[in-house]
Amino acid sequence: MEWTDIRITVPKARAEEAEAIATGISGGGIYIEDYSDLETQVEAIAHVDLIEQDLLDKPRDTVIIHLYLEPGASQVETLALIAARMEAAGIPYTV
């Protein structure tokens, strides 16, 4: 089964609102990439201070929401729904 991963990038300050919108749209779930507090999380979970440079280079002021669509779901309809809801909420985003 081939799932579709739609990635929505939003400002960190609007992440919770955008996550709620994505959750309401997604039939297959979502995943959030948020590196804003990377160092704190690594220290709390792994108790180390060595972090790969690729992770350190991730943007800290944006969040990426992965919205998963099941096979057969309309990507065009989903993208239109994302646009309508993000714009209605006044959330700047890129897909």
ABEGO torsion letter per residue (X at the ends): XBBBBBBBBBBAAAAAAAAAAAAAABAAEBBBBBAAAAAAAAAAAAGBABBBAAAAABBAABBBBBBBBBBGBBAAAAAAAAAAAAAAAGBBBBX
